[in-house]
């Protein structure tokens, strides 16, 4: 009797469909995806589609852009006449960073200064000076701007702001940048 039950269990287990997970047999990261998917690809269009597909499956991790790449972000922007939007263009002068997010600071009394990196005097980093005790800060705001700026590319942006008073002067600067190589 025991043999019949054991034989039945073994047969049932072997003949039952086993759940399969595609991740068990597919690529585990972007590089593996490219290597596996490029096999036999001969056209540039097909290679581009494979790259896009692998990027969709394995998106790059966003990280803080190092200061030597952040200083290569330049642009012009201004508060619109209505005081409700801050718009402009940003140029990514970095050769290897794709910028995905900027933190822009707009302040009434802030004056951007350049700070020399002591470990590398060639690198200058934007910072804001501290205010004197008698200086009043009326407006000081940080804004997150989500965009996609490949190297050597200019992109426009526009963000809503909270009714900037038309009689107030302002300074703006890129406070932080995030992206990937």
HELIX and SHEET records of a PDB file:
HELIX    1   1 UNK A    2  UNK A   15  1                                  14    
HELIX    2   2 UNK A   22  UNK A   25  1                                   4    
HELIX    3   3 UNK A   30  UNK A   37  1                                   8    
HELIX    4   4 UNK A   44  UNK A   57  1                                  14    
HELIX    5   5 UNK A   67  UNK A   70  1                                   4    
SHEET    1   A 4 UNK A  63  UNK A  64  0                                        
SHEET    2   A 4 UNK A 171  UNK A 180 -1                                        
SHEET    3   A 4 UNK A  98  UNK A 107 -1                                        
SHEET    4   A 4 UNK A 140  UNK A 149 -1                                        
SHEET    1   B 3 UNK A  73  UNK A  79  0                                        
SHEET    2   B 3 UNK A  85  UNK A  92 -1                                        
SHEET    3   B 3 UNK A 153  UNK A 160 -1                                        
SHEET    1   C 2 UNK A 112  UNK A 116  0                                        
SHEET    2   C 2 UNK A 124  UNK A 128 -1                                        
END                                                                             
